């Protein structure tokens, strides 16, 4: 047992230095017996900050608000039975530019009225939100100070990671102060839709706990290779299964923040399915691989490049893709209007196709309409659903066409009746609604009552409102 422990102690320092041969015999020098990540920590820790975000939250006091029907019909009235309190969120962030540009998780600063960043040397600075990306659960902040040179953590290439690589997680767990934990990369392409982050994560066993959100996952070169965002846990504490958003996706959000714009991801215009063992056998493949294109929109850049329904995408830019989430991630890290090489398997033949990625098109035109008068949607703004609107509003439902509520005026009838932004209007008095013009005509008819069908996420709600 002693020999086994010594072998481990000897092996780890050589891995840290990038060597793979352990010294022979028992350790003879202090260097041989020292296990330390201190040089890496000294290099990167100054660029990892604590984030304090204050926000006002409404605390519900009525037990009836757990009923989804009552919440839909009488949400605003019943929310009057609540009290406001100030809540302080604790999290972490990473400085990525010398003027104080900070990247963190969106959920750390969500609905914050006041944000403060605290450096490892205890300096404090107020900060403002520059951009927020709901899809990746990332946000970019700007420290509100001039003539200060901030320490910076450079971004590494998350695609270069391999399972087994040593990593460090740095953040502010439970608000105790900056802390460091070590571990390895458990997986480089973990896909899950249970949490935000684009459904694509680096998995690590480095201890990540509440408060680490937005903190840094760094490699042994002292580079940022992920933003720690979530853990799998039944108790709330770390059990060695943590998830970080890969730096190549983080980079696109940072670049959007630097330009002062909202992140826009390339649009493929396809519906795709993972090629599992059963499907591979039916297609005559020797093994499961890639994703098969089930449908292809006319405006899709893949269609413009000659790719067809039934073709299988096996790789993007030389990196294999095995499911739709991986395909989405590989294109999300690319810029709009850039050209990317897709590897396509078609009728048993593999070929490479150069695809120019495009922004989500506004087809059909959004045709924004403010609804007024004696209708149940009075006070709501609606628009046609298109790929551009889906991307802009962060809509994550299955419907790709129809009429979506984009926003609702406070105190309006629509708000009182419980409608919410991102509700999709499907029917009004039995009339199917495919476009804003359809809705305007249906609401223009005199009616003593309104039979309405609404889609909210995966739920279809039928309700009745008075005339």
NUKOL-947142 format. One record per atom (N, C-alpha, C, O): z, x, y; residue in one letter. Coordinates in pm, whole numbers, plus 50000, padded with zeros to 5 digits. Layout:
% residues N
ZXYA
...
//
This chain:
% residues 467
500005008349880X
500005000050000X
500005008750126X
499335005650224X
500785019850121X
500845028750235X
499485035050262X
499055036250377X
498795039150153X
497465045250169X
496505035550234X
495715039350320X
496565022850192X
495675012650247X
495915010950397X
494955009850473X
497155010650439X
497475009150581X
496965021050660X
496425019350769X
497155033150606X
496685045050675X
495175044950692X
494675049050796X
494455040450593X
493015039650602X
492595030550715X
491655033750789X
493275019250731X
492975009950840X
493265016550974X
492465015451067X
494385023350983X
494755029751109X
493775040651147X
493535043051266X
493225047251051X
492275057951079X
490895052451114X
490185058151196X
490545041651053X
489205036151070X
489005030051208X
487965031951269X
489995022751257X
489815015351382X
489525024251501X
488635021051579X
490245035751521X
489925044051637X
488495049351633X
487875050751738X
487975052351516X
486605057251509X
485615046451542X
484555049251597X
485935033951508X
485045022951545X
485035021151695X
483975018551753X
486205022451759X
486285020951904X
485425031351974X
484815028552078X
485365043551918X
484565054151980X
483095053351942X
482275061151989X
482755043551853X
481365041951814X
480995050651695X
479805051951666X
481985056751624X
481705064851508X
481995056651383X
482705046551391X
481455060851270X
481605052851150X
482235060651034X
482465054950928X
482525073751052X
483145081650946X
484595084050980X
484905089951084X
485505079650894X
486925081750917X
487265096350889X
486705102250796X
488205102450967X
488605116150940X
489275117150805X
489955107950760X
489065128550739X
489625130350607X
491105134150615X
491545140150714X
491865130650511X
493275134450504X
494125125950595X
493665115950649X
495385129950611X
496315122550696X
496095126550840X
495605137550867X
496455117550938X
496235120751080X
497025133151121X
498175134851082X
496375141751201X
496975154251244X
497275154451393X
498115162251437X
496595146051471X
496765146451617X
497145132851669X
497005122651601X
497655132851794X
497995120151860X
496765111251873X
496865099051858X
495605117251900X
494385109351915X
494045102151786X
493575090751789X
494275108851671X
493925102751544X
494815090951508X
494395082051435X
496045090851558X
496945079851521X
497075069451631X
497765059451614X
496415071551744X
496515062151856X
495535050651837X
494345052651814X
496065038651848X
495235026651847X
495345020451985X
496365014252015X
494345021852070X
494475016652204X
493135012152260X
492105018752243X
493175000852326X
492024995852400X
492264997752550X
491514992452632X
493305005352585X
493715006752724X
492585011252817X
492475005852927X
491725020852778X
490645024752870X
489715013252905X
489285011853020X
489395004852806X
488524993352833X
489254983252921X
488664977853015X
490514980752891X
491284971052969X
491414975553113X
491244967553205X
491714988553135X
491824993653272X
490524991553349X
490534988953469X
489424992653279X
488114991353343X
487804976953381X
487254974553489X
488134967353295X
487654953653315X
488704944153374X
488344934453440X
489984946853352X
491034937253391X
491044933953540X
491304922453575X
490774943453631X
490804939853774X
489814929053813X
490004922353914X
488744927253734X
487724917153767X
488024903553705X
487264894153726X
489114902353629X
489504889453571X
490624883653656X
491644890253679X
490444871353703X
491394865253797X
492064852953737X
491544846753645X
493214849753791X
493864837053762X
493364826753862X
493144829953979X
493184814553817X
492704803753904X
493724792453905X
494154787653800X
494104788454025X
494974776954043X
494194766154117X
493704768454227X
494064754554057X
493304743554115X
494204731354127X
494744726454028X
494364726454249X
495174714454272X
494264702354285X
493244702854354X
494644691554217X
493864679454225X
494784667454219X
495864667954159X
494344656654281X
495084644054279X
494594635854161X
493384633454148X
495494631454076X
495114623453960X
495814609953969X
496924608754019X
495104599653918X
495684586253909X
496344584653774X
495704586153670X
497614581553774X
498374579953652X
498484565053620X
499104557553695X
497894560853510X
497894546753474X
499284542253431X
500014549553364X
499614530253471X
500934524853434X
500834511853358X
501854506253318X
499604506753338X
499434494153266X
499034496553122X
498094504253098X
499684490553025X
499324492652884X
498014486052847X
497434489352743X
497514476652929X
496284469552895X
495054478252913X
493974474652864X
495174489652982X
494014497753010X
493504505452889X
492494512352898X
494184504252777X
493674510352654X
492624501552587X
491954505752493X
492474489252636X
491504479952580X
490144482752644X
490014481252766X
489114486752567X
487824490252627X
487144478552697X
486444480552796X
487334466252646X
486704454752711X
487334452052848X
486634449752946X
488674452452854X
489364450552982X
489024461853078X
488884459553199X
488904473953026X
488574485253110X
487184483453171X
486974486953287X
486234477953092X
484884475753143X
484844464453245X
484204465753350X
485524453353214X
485434441453300X
486334442253423X
485964437653531X
487514448253408X
488484447653516X
489034461553551X
490164462953598X
488194471853526X
488684485553542X
489284488353677X
490414493153686X
488524485353786X
489024488953919X
490274481253957X
491204486954015X
490294467953924X
491494460153960X
492714465453887X
493794466453945X
492564468753759X
493704473253680X
494104487453715X
495244491553694X
493124495053768X
493494508553810X
494354508153935X
494954518153974X
494404496353999X
495344494854109X
496774495954061X
497664499054140X
496984493553931X
498314494953874X
498534509353830X
498864512053715X
498354518453922X
498514532553892X
499124539554012X
499174534054122X
499584551553990X
500154559354099X
499494573054103X
499054578254001X
499424578654222X
498814591554239X
499864602654231X
500994601154278X
499454613654172X
500334625354170X
499474637854178X
498304637754142X
500074648554227X
499364661254239X
499504668954109X
500604670754058X
498374673554055X
498364681053932X
497804694953960X
496834696454034X
498414704953900X
497944718653918X
497384723853787X
498094724753687X
496104727153788X
495444732553669X
495474747753675X
495244753753780X
495774753753562X
495824768253552X
494694772853462X
494464767253355X
493984783053505X
492904788353424X
492584802553464X
493374809253530X
491434807053423X
491014820753448X
489584820953498X
488874810953491X
489174832353550X
487814833953598X
487434848653597X
488284857353575X
486154851353622X
485634865053618X
484824867553744X
483944859653779X
485114878553813X
484354882253932X
483074889153888X
483104898753812X
481944884053937X
480644889353894X
479834895154009X
478734900253987X
480374894454133X
479674900454247X
480714905954344X
481804900254356X
480404916854412X
481394923754494X
481894915654612X
482954918654667X
481154905154653X
481614896954764X
482524885554719X
482884876954799X
482884885354589X
483854875454542X
483254863354476X
483854852654479X
482074864554416X
481494853654337X
482174853554201X
482224863754132X
482694842054161X
483514840854040X
482924830253949X
482524819553996X
482854833153820X
482424823153722X
483634818853640X
484474827153604X
483714805953610X
484824800453533X
484314788053459X
483134784953464X
485214781153391X
484844768453327X
484894757053428X
485744756753517X
483974747753412X
483964735953499X
485274728253486X
485804723453586X
485794726853363X
486974718453346X
488214724453411X
489204717553431X
488174737353446X
489304743553515X
489404738453658X
490504736353709X
488254736453724X
488264732653867X
487784718353889X
487514714454003X
487674710553783X
487164696953795X
488024688453889X
489244687853874X
487364682053986X
488014673154084X
489084680254166X
490004673754216X
488964693254182X
489974700754256X
489804698954406X
488684699454457X
490924696854477X
490914696154622X
491194709754685X
490794712454799X
491874718354611X
492244731454665X
492194741554551X
492794739554445X
491464752554572X
491294762654468X
491734776254522X
491414779954635X
492454783554440X
492924796754479X
492714806454364X
492994803054248X
492204818554395X
492064828754292X
493084839854320X
493324843454435X
493664845054213X
494684855454225X
494254867354140X
494034866054020X
494134878854203X
493704890854135X
494844897154058X
496004893554076X
494514906653973X
495534913353893X
496504921353979X
497634924053937X
496074925354101X
496974932554192X
497754922954282X
498394927054378X
497704909854248X
498474899054312X
497934894854448X
498584886854516X
496774899754490X
496154894354611X
495644880254584X
495134877354475X
495774871554683X
495364857554668X
494314854054772X
494404858254888X
493304846154728X
492254841954820X
491874827454790X
491774823454674X
491654819554896X
491114806054872X
489664807254827X
489004817154856X
489184797054757X
487814797354707X
487204783454717X
487914773354719X
485874783054723X
485144770354723X
484194770054604X
483834780454549X
483794757954566X
482844756254456X
481424758154510X
481034751954608X
480664766954444X
479284769454483X
478334760854401X
477454754254456X
478514760754271X
477684752354186X
478464749154058X
479324756754015X
478134737654000X
478764733153877X
477674729053780X
476714722453818X
477834733053655X
476874729353551X
477624722253440X
478274728553357X
477524708853439X
478264700953341X
477834704053199X
478664704153108X
476554706653179X
476064708553042X
476684720752976X
476994720452856X
476864731453050X
477434743652992X
478924744753014X
479554754152964X
479524735353089X
480944736053125X
481244748853202X
482274755153181X
480334752553293X
480534764353376X
480514760553523X
479884750653562X
481214768453603X
481224766553748X
481224780253814X
481764789853760X
480624780853932X
480604793154011X
481364790654140X
481104780854210X
482304799554172X
483134798554292X
482824810154385X
482294820454343X
483164808254512X
483034818954611X
484354820954682X
484884811454741X
484904832954677X
486134836054750X
485854835154900X
484864840554948X
486744828254972X
486554826155116X
487244837355193X
488324835455249X
486604848955195X
487134860555264X
485984869855298X
484984870255226X
486114877255406X
485074886555446X
485604900855439X
486814903255442X
484684910255431X
484994924555435X
485954928855325X
486794937655346X
485814922755208X
486594926855091X
485624930254979X
484774922154944X
485764942154923X
484954946254810X
485724943254682X
486734949654653X
485244933654607X
485934929454486X
485474937754366X
484314941954360X
486364940054270X
485944946254144X
485064936554067X
485234924354076X
484114941953992X
483114933653924X
483094937053776X
483234948653737X
482904926753694X
482714928553551X
481224926553520X
480724915453533X
480514937053479X
479074935753453X
478794927353329X
479594927053236X
477664920453331X
477284912053218X
476564920353111X
475714928653142X
476934917852986X
476244923952873X
475264914252811X
475104902952858X
474614918652707X
473614910652636X
474274904252515X
474544911052415X
474534891252521X
475204884552409X
474304883952286X
474804882452174X
472994885152304X
472094885052188X
472244897752104X
471844898051988X
472824908252163X
473004920852091X
474254920852004X
474484930251928X
475074910452014X
476314909751936X
476024907651788X
475014901751750X
476924912851706X
476874910551563X
478254906451514X
479274910651571X
478304898551411X
479584894951351X
480284907751307X
479694916351241X
481544908951345X
482314920851313X
482524930051431X
483364938951424X
481764928151541X
481964936351660X
483354933951718X
483844922751717X
483984944551767X
485284943451832X
485134937451971X
484214940952044X
486044928452008X
486034922152139X
487454920552190X
488414920752113X
487574918952322X
488854916252388X
488744903252465X
487724900752530X
489764894952460X
489844882752540X
490904884952647X
492034888552617X
490524882752774X
491424885052887X
491504872252968X
490484866453004X
492724867952998X
492914855853076X
494374853653108X
495194862953105X
494694841153140X
496034837453185X
496594826453095X
496714815053141X
496934829252969X
497384818752878X
498734812852919X
499694820052947X
498784799552923X
500004792152955X
500574796053092X
501734793153121X
499764802553177X
500244806153309X
501254817453310X
501934819453411X
501364825153202X
502354835953197X
501884848253273X
502694857153298X
500614849053311X
500064860753377X
498954866753292X
498744862853177X
498264876253351X
497114881953282X
497544888353149X
498474896253144X
496834884653044X
497144889452910X
495854893252839X
494784888152869X
495994902452744X
494864907452667X
495124905352519X
496224907952471X
494114900652447X
494194899652301X
492934905652242X
491884905552306X
493044910852122X
491894917352059X
491504910151931X
492304902951871X
490274912051891X
489784906051767X
488374910551742X
487924920751795X
487674903051661X
486284905851631X
485444893451659X
485954882451678X
484134895551660X
483204884351664X
483134878451525X
482694885151431X
483564865851510X
483534859351379X
482164853851347X
481744853651231X
481454849251450X
480084844151434X
479414844751570X
480074843451673X
478114846851571X
477394848251698X
476624835751736X
476124834851849X
476504826351649X
475664814651677X
476304802051623X
475684794451549X
477564799851662X
478254787951614X
477814776051698X
477944776151820X
477304765851633X
476844753951704X
477804742551679X
478214739951566X
478154735651786X
478994723851778X
478774715351900X
478634720552011X
478734702351882X
478624693051994X
479964686852026X
480044677852110X
481034691451960X
482364685851984X
482924690152118X
483804683552174X
482404701352172X
482854706052302X
481634709252386X
480534710852333X
481844710352519X
480744714052607X
480374728652586X
480994735652506X
479364733052658X
478934746852646X
477544748052591X
477134758852548X
476794736952592X
475444737452540X
475364736852390X
474284737952333X
476524734952323X
476534733752179X
476304746752105X
475974746651987X
476464758352174X
476134771152114X
477154781452163X
477284783652283X
477884787852068X
479024795952108X
479124808852027X
478594810051917X
479824818552087X
480344830052014X
481704825851959X
482544820852033X
481914827851831X
483224825051772X
483984838151755X
483414848151712X
485264838051790X
486074850051781X
487464846651730X
487944835351746X
488124856551668X
489504854551625X
490474860951724X
491684860951700X
489964866451836X
490864871151942X
491624859051994X
491034848552021X
492944860452010X
493794849052047X
493374843252182X
493384850252284X
493004830552183X
492674823052304X
493584810852307X
493654803352210X
494264808852418X
495214797852431X
494954790252559X
494204794952644X
495574778352577X
495424771152703X
495754780152822X
496784786752824X
494874780152921X
495004789253035X
494014800553028X
493684806553130X
493514803652906X
492464813652890X
491104808352930X
490164816152947X
490974795252946X
489674789352981X
489104795853106X
489784796853208X
487854800053097X
487204806553210X
487384821553212X
486784828353295X
488194826853121X
488444841153116X
487344848653046X
486334842953004X
487544861853033X
486484870552985X
486624873952838X
487724876452789X
485494873852769X
485374880052638X
484504892352659X
483344891152699X
485054904152633X
484344916452664X
484124924852539X
484884924052443X
483074932952543X
482794942052432X
483424955752460X
484074957552563X
483224965052371X
483834978152384X
483154986952489X
483614997952517X
482064982052548X
481424989052660X
481974984352794X
481554988952899X
482934974952788X
483484969552911X
482554959852980X
482554958853102X
481754952552901X
480814942752956X
481234928652919X
481804926252813X
480954919353009X
481214905252983X
480174899952887X
478974900052917X
480604895352770X
479644889852675X
479934875052644X
479244868952563X
480954869352710X
481234855152692X
482314850252786X
483144858052832X
482294837252813X
483364830652890X
484154822052793X
483624812452737X
485424825452773X
486274818152680X
486424803752727X
486744801252844X
486204794352636X
486164780352682X
486934770652596X
487384760352648X
487124773252466X
487774763252381X
488314769852255X
487924781052221X
489214762852188X
489734767352059X
489744755651962X
489774744052001X
489704759151834X
489954749151731X
491424750151695X
491894760851654X
492154738951711X
493594739551685X
494134725651661X
493704715951724X
495064724751569X
495764712051546X
497084711551620X
497674700851636X
497564723151665X
498864723851731X
498744726251880X
499724724551953X
497554730251929X
497384733652069X
497394748652092X
496974753252197X
497874756251994X
497904770752004X
496794777151923X
496094770451848X
496644790251939X
495564797451872X
495814798451723X
496914801751678X
494764795551646X
494824797551500X
493724807251458X
493374808051340X
493174814451555X
492154824351523X
490734819151523X
489834825951475X
490524807051577X
489164801651589X
488944797951735X
489284786951778X
488364807251808X
488094804951950X
486614805451979X
485844811251903X
486214799052090X
484794798052124X
484564802852267X
485334799752358X
483504810552284X
483124815652416X
481664812552442X
480834813252352X
481344809152567X
479964806452606X
479244819752622X
479714828252699X
478124822052553X
477454835052556X
477024839152697X
476644830652778X
477094852152724X
476804857352858X
475364854752900X
475094853553020X
474434853852806X
473044851352845X
472844837452901X
471934835252981X
473694827952860X
473674814752922X
474454814953053X
474054808553150X
475554822253055X
476354823653177X
475494829453289X
475604825253405X
474634839053254X
473794845753354X
472934835853432X
472774837253553X
472374825953362X
471494816353430X
472254807953532X
471714804553637X
473504804553501X
474324796753594X
474744805253713X
474774800453826X
475064817953688X
475404827053798X
474224828753893X
474384828354015X
473024830553836X
471834832153920X
471574819754004X
471144820854119X
471844807953948X
471714795654026X
472734795354138X
472424791354250X
473974799754109X
475014800154211X
474674809954323X
474934807154440X
474084821354286X
473704831254387X
472634825854481X
472604829354599X
471754817354429X
470694811654511X
471114798654579X
470354792954657X
472324794054549X
472814781754610X
472184769254554X
472204758854619X
471614770154434X
470924758754375X
471624753954249X
472474760854193X
471244742054205X
471754736654081X
470974742853965X
469754744253974X
471664746553856X
470934752153743X
469924742253686X
470254730653662X
468694746753665X
467644738653605X
467154745953480X
466724757353488X
467224739253366X
466814745353241X
465404740953204X
464984729853236X
464684749553136X
463334745753092X
463364733353003X
464324730852931X
462284725853010X
462144713352935X
461044715352830X
459944719852862X
461354711752706X
460374713252598X
459614700352569X
458464700752527X
460284688852591X
459604676052567X
459334673252422X
458294667752387X
460274677052334X
460094674652192X
461344668552132X
462434669452190X
461184662352018X
462314658651932X
462174667051806X
461114667151743X
463244674151769X
463144683551657X
464254681151557X
465294675351591X
464044685451436X
464994683551326X
465124696451248X
464134703451224X
466344699651208X
466584711451127X
465874710150991X
465904699450930X
465264720850947X
464634721050815X
465694724950712X
466014736750697X
466234715050642X
467254717750541X
466574720250406X
465344720450396X
467384722050301X
466834725350170X
465924714350116X
464864717150059X
466334701850136X
465524690650086X
464184689750157X
463144687850094X
464214691250290X
462974690550366X
462084702550336X
460864701250327X
462704714350320X
461924726350287X
461184724550154X
460024728450141X
461864718550055X
461234716249925X
460064706649937X
459024708649874X
460224696150017X
459144686350033X
457944692050106X
456824687450089X
458204702550189X
457114708850264X
456514720750189X
455564726950236X
457084723750073X
456564734749993X
456994748450044X
456324758350016X
458094749050119X
458594761850170X
459484768450065X
460134761649986X
459504781750065X
460314788749967X
461804788650003X
462654791349918X
462114785550130X
463514784750173X
463594776550302X
462584775150372X
464784771150335X
464944764050462X
464814773750579X
465394784550576X
464074769950680X
463954778350799X
463414770250915X
462544761750898X
463934773051034X
463404767451156X
463704752751179X
464504746651108X
463034747251280X
463144733151315X
461744727151318X
460814733351369X
461604715251265X
460304708751261X
460184699151378X
461134692051411X
459024698851440X
458784690151555X
458454676151506X
457434673951440X
459324666551538X
459124652551495X
458244644851593X
457424636651552X
458404647651721X
457574640951822X
457384650451939X
458194659451962X
456304648152013X
455904657352119X
455424649152238X
454464641552227X
456104650852352X
455654643752471X
454344649552522X
454064661452505X
453544641052585X
452224645252632X
452324656752731X
451484665752730X
453364656652816X
453504666952920X
454214679452870X
454464688552948X
454554679952743X
455304691152688X
454534704352703X
453324704752678X
455214715052743X
454534728052750X
454114733252613X
453194741252603X
454794728652506X
454384732652372X
453044726252336X
452194732652274X
452864713652376X
451584707052352X
450474714152428X
449364715752377X
450774718452551X
449764725652630X
449384738852566X
448284743952588X
450284744552485X
450014757352418X
449374755352281X
449104765152211X
449124742952243X
448444740252117X
449354737651999X
448884736651886X
450634736652023X
451594733551915X
451564718551891X
451444710751985X
451674714451762X
451514700351728X
452724694851653X
453564702351603X
452794681551646X
453804674851566X
453674679251420X
452564679951367X
454804682251357X
454794687151220X
454854702151209X
455184707451102X
454554709351318X
454704723951317X
456204727451314X
457044719651359X
456504739051261X
457894743651249X
458094755651341X
457364765551331X
459084754851429X
459444766151516X
460464774551440X
461554769651409X
460124786851410X
461034795451334X
461754805751420X
462804810751381X
461184809051537X
461824819151623X
461374817351767X
460274812451793X
462234821351859X
461904821652002X
462194835752052X
463324840652039X
461194842152109X
461314855952156X
461814865252045X
462574874552071X
461394862651923X
461744871151812X
463094868351749X
463474875051654X
463834858551802X
465154855051749X
465034842151669X
464544832051720X
465494842351545X
465364830651458X
466154818851513X
467244820451568X
465584806851498X
466284794551533X
466334785651409X
465314783351344X
467524780851377X
467704773251253X
468104758651277X
468214751051181X
468314754851402X
468674740951432X
468294737851576X
468044747051655X
468244725051613X
467834721351749X
468734727351857X
468264730651966X
470044728951828X
470954734751928X
470574749251958X
470594753452073X
470244756751852X
469844770651872X
468534771451951X
468374780252036X
467604762451923X
466354762051997X
466614759152145X
466044765552233X
467484749452170X
467824745952308X
468484757752379X
468184760452496X
469374764652309X
470044776052371X
469064787252404X
469104792852513X
468184790652309X
467254801752330X
466334799252449X
465944808752518X
465974786752474X
465124783752590X
465964782252717X
465474784752827X
467224778052702X
468084776352819X
468394789452890X
468694789453009X
468314800452818X
468594813452879X
467364819352947X
467414830353001X
466254812052945X
465024816653007X
464784809353139X
465264798153159X
464054815853228X
463784810053360X
462604800353352X
461684802253273X
462654790153436X
461514781153450X
460314789253499X
460444797953584X
459154786253443X
457874792953473X
457724806453403X
456704813253421X
458714810553324X
458554822853247X
457764819953120X
457684808453076X
457184830353061X
456414828952938X
457224834552821X
457764845552829X
457304826852714X
458124830452599X
457274829152472X
456464820052459X
457484838452380X
456734838452256X
457464829952151X
458604832852115X
456794819552103X
457314811051996X
456634815051865X
455414817051860X
457424816151759X
456864818351626X
456764804951556X
457764797951538X
455554801251516X
455264787951461X
454774789151317X
453934797651286X
455314780751232X
454844779551094X
454064766551083X
454624755651097X
452764767651057X
451904755951052X
451014756550929X
450194765550913X
451204746750840X
450414745950717X
450504758850636X
449514763650581X
451704764350630X
451944776250551X
451594789350617X
451804799950559X
451054788850738X
450644800850809X
451524803050932X
451714793951012X
452054815250946X
452884818551061X
452024824651172X
451164833051146X
452264820351293X
451534825951406X
452454826151529X
453474819451531X
452084833851628X
452864834751752X
452084828351865X
450884830551881X
452814820151943X
452174812752052X
452944815552181X
454174814552183X
452234818952287X
452854821452416X
452964808252492X
451964801552516X
454194804552529X
454454791752595X
455004794352734X
455954801952751X
454394787952835X
454934788652971X
455934777152988X
455554765452983X
457194780653009X
458244770553022X
458164763553157X
457834769853258X
458464750653158X
458364742753281X
459684735653309X
460514733953219X
459864731453434X
461024723553472X
460854709253421X
459734704853399X
461954702053401X
461824688053357X
460994679953457X
461314679853576X
459944673353411X
459084665853504X
459714652553547X
460514646653474X
459354648253665X
459824635253713X
458764624853680X
458034620053766X
458724621353552X
457734611953500X
458434601953409X
458854605653300X
458564589153452X
457984583153572X
458744587153699X
459854592253690X
458144584653817X
458854587353943X
460174579753946X
460274568653893X
461194585854008X
462544579854001X
462654566454072X
463414557854027X
461924564154181X
461914551254251X
463334546054274X
463724535654222X
464084553454353X
465484549854380X
465574536654456X
464804534154549X
466524528054415X
466694514954477X
468174511854494X
468954512754399X
468564508254618X
469924503854648X
469974488754630X
469264481354698X
470824484054537X
470894469754508X
471924462954598X
473044467854615X
471514451554655X
472384443954746X
472294429154711X
471604425354616X
472984420954787X
472894406554770X
473774401254659X
474714407854614X
473454388854616X
474284381754518X
473834385054376X
473304376554304X
474044397454337X
473754401754201X
474944409654148X
475694415454227X
475124409954018X
476254417453963X
476174432453986X
477164439553972X
474974437254022X
474814451654046X
474854455154194X
474464466154233X
475304446054277X
475364448454421X
476254460554450X
477404461254406X
475694470054526X
476444482254557X
476074494054469X
476564505154489X
475204491554370X
474794502354280X
473454508054324X
472594501054377X
473294521054301X
472004527454319X
471404530054182X
472064535654095X
470154525754163X
469504527354034X
468214535254050X
467654536054160X
467754541153941X
466484548353943X
465894548653803X
466594546653704X
464604551053796X
463934552553667X
464434565253598X
464644575553662X
464594564253468X
465034575753390X
463834584353356X
462824579453305X
463944597253383X
462904606853352X
463574619853310X
464784621253329X
462834629453253X
463444642253218X
464144648953335X
465204654953318X
463554648053456X
464174654153573X
465474647253610X
466454653953644X
465504633953603X
466724626453634X
467794629053529X
468974630453563X
467384629653403X
468334632653295X
469014646053320X
470234647353305X
468224656053358X
468774669453384X
469654669253508X
470714675553508X
469234662353612X
469964662053739X
471304655053726X
472304659753779X
471334643753656X
472564635953643X
473434640653528X
474584636353514X
472894649453444X
473664654053329X
473804643553222X
474744643853143X
472864634053219X
472914623353119X
472704629152981X
471804637252959X
473544624952887X
473514630852753X
473284620352644X
473624622552528X
472714609052681X
472494598552584X
471184600152510X
470424609552534X
470924590752419X
469714591452337X
468514585052406X
467374587952368X
468734576452506X
467634569452573X
466924578952669X
467584586052745X
465594579152665X
464814587952752X
464084580352861X
463604586452957X
463974567152847X
463304559052949X
464114546552976X
464844541752889X
463994541153096X
464724529353134X
465224530453276X
464674538153356X
466264522853309X
466834522753444X
468294526853434X
469064520953358X
468664537053510X
470014542453506X
470724540153639X
470104541153745X
472004537253633X
472814536353754X
473214550653792X
473914557353716X
472774555153909X
473054568853952X
474374569954027X
475074579954014X
474714559754108X
475994559754177X
476334545554219X
475474536854226X
477634543454248X
478124530154285X
479044531454406X
479914540154410X
478834522854506X
479634523454627X
481074518854598X
481264509154525X
482074525654656X
483464521354638X
483684507154691X
483164503554797X
484434499154617X
484754485554659X
483634475554641X
483804463854675X
482474479754589X
481344470754572X
481574461454453X
482464463654371X
480744450954447X
480854441454335X
480574448454203X
481254445954103X
479574457154202X
479254464354079X
480454472554031X
480734473253911X
481164478554126X
482344486454090X
483444477154038X
484114480453941X
483624465854102X
484664456454060X
484404450853921X
485334448053846X
483124449153888X
482774443753756X
482854454353646X
482684451253528X
483124466853684X
483354477253585X
482154485553546X
482224493353452X
481034483953618X
479894492453589X
480184506753633X
480984509053724X
479514516353567X
479784530553594X
478484538153610X
477464534353552X
478514549153687X
477334557853690X
476964562453549X
477844564953466X
475664563453523X
475074567053395X
475014555453297X
474584557253183X
475434543453338X
475144531553258X
473624529053260X
472994530153365X
473074525653144X
471644522353135X
471534507153125X
472134500953038X
470754501253216X
470554486753216X
469424483353120X
468274487153143X
469744476353011X
468764473352907X
468124459652924X
466914458152909X
468964449352955X
468464435652967X
469224428053076X
470404430353099X
468494418953141X
469084409553236X
468574395653202X
467374392853214X
469474386953158X
469104373253119X
467964373253017X
467024365353028X
468054382052920X
467074382652813X
465804390052845X
464954391752757X
465634394752969X
464444402153010X
464694417052991X
465654422453046X
463844423852913X
463994438252892X
463664445853019X
462704442553090X
464464455953048X
464294463753170X
463804477653133X
464534485653073X
462544480453168X
461954493553138X
461794502153263X
461664514353253X
461814495653382X
461624502953508X
462354495653620X
462764484153605X
462494502553733X
463184496753848X
462524483753894X
463204474353933X
461194483253889X
460484471053930X
460884459253841X
461034447953889X
461054461753710X
461474451053618X
462854445853659X
463084433753657X
463764454753694X
465114450753733X
465084442753863X
465764432553875X
464304447453960X
464214440354088X
463704426154069X
464214416854132X
462694424253984X
462164410753959X
463174401953887X
463314390153919X
463884407653790X
464854399853714X
466024395453801X
466554384553783X
466424404053896X
467554400753983X
467134391554098X
467994385654164X
465834390354123X
465344382254234X
465304367454198X
465074359054285X
465524364354072X
465504350454028X
466874344254046X
467894350354014X
466894331954098X
468164324854113X
468794322453977X
468114318553881X
470074324653970X
470754322753842X
472204318953868X
472854324353957X
472694309553786X
474114305753796X
475004315353717X
476224314953730X
474404323653639X
475154333453561X
474224344453514X
473004342853511X
474814355353477X
474024366953438X
474464371753300X
475624375053278X
473514372153208X
473764378253077X
473194392353080X
471984394253098X
474064402053062X
473684415953084X
473924424252958X
474914422552887X
472984433152932X
473154442752822X
473084456752881X
472104460452946X
474154464452857X
474304477852915X
474504487852803X
475194485052705X
473904499452818X
474174510452726X
475044520752796X
474694525652904X
476184523952736X
477084533952790X
477344544352681X
478114542152588X
476674555852695X
476764565852590X
476114560652463X
474944556852463X
476874560252355X
476374555052227X
476724540352206X
476434534752101X
477354534152306X
477834520352292X
476944510752370X
476614513252486X
476554499752306X
475814489052373X
476774477752403X
477434472552313X
476844473952532X
477824463852577X
477074451552625X
476204452452712X
477414439952569X
476894427052617X
477994420252695X
479114419052647X
477684415652816X
478694409452900X
478044398352984X
476824397552993X
478874389953044X
478404378753126X
479104379553260X
480314382053266X
478354377553369X
478914377453503X
478494364653573X
477414359453547X
479354359553662X
479064347153732X
477974348853835X
477674360053876X
477354337753876X
476274338253974X
476774339554115X
475974339954208X
//
